[in-house]
Amino acid sequence: MSDKKLLERFQEVTKKVPYQNHGIMPMEAFALCKFIKDTQTSIIIESGTAFGYSTEILGNMFPEIPITTIDHKLNYGESVQNNTKQRLSYLDNVKCIVADSIKKLPNLIESYQNETIAIFIDGPKGKSAIKLAYRCNDYDNVVFCALHDQMEQKVSTYVPNLDKEFTKKYKFLDDEVNLVKLYEPHYHGKTIGEFFPEGMGITFYPSKNYKFN
């Protein structure tokens, strides 16, 4: 599939998949889809389901690829996890697991020894996420880990949010979502676009077996 076809498909999918609270930005989601396509990934594992926006995007974009998404009940509560699982139940390729990703991810990777795996980490965050990414990339069958809410260039391999050419091509994908208001007190009533002018940040860490162009 060409990048043009991928973009056309992505725009179709995002028209029917409503944005969910705390979700990845559309431009970031497109970057993730592009890397999955380019690396010919056969399995997708997501750490941090939350309200399921990125899961739903990936499930619709790649119906032929099995997707496992993992989350625990500590951040958003059991009712959120149950509602998300129910909403995603129409996607036959998506499996929702309640577990600790730090413990569960290595087991999942080992269970897919004959597959090529892309991993998206949207929880844990910060140093714990970076540590988990490097741990996952030690496995021969992992092609890359992508981390959300991460834009520190000193530890980055590739950050599409900070790539001027990528932004010029695809920033328009964020236009509608940028108008969504953030209601938590520490956001002071700002919109996503106001609070995250460069996006929330997604960073790609390639494994030892794959080099980005």
Secondary structure, DSSP 8 states (H G I E B T S, - for coil): --HHHHHHHHHHHHHHS---TT---HHHHHHHHHHHHHTT-SEEEEE--TT-HHHHHHHHH-TTS-EEEEE-STTT-HHHHHHHHHHGGG-TTEEEEES-HHHHHHHHHHHTTTS-EEEEE-SS-HHHHHHHHHHHHTSTTEEEEEEES---GGG-SB-GGG-HHHHHHHGGGGTTGGG-B--SGGGTT-BHHHH-TT-S-EEEEE-TT----
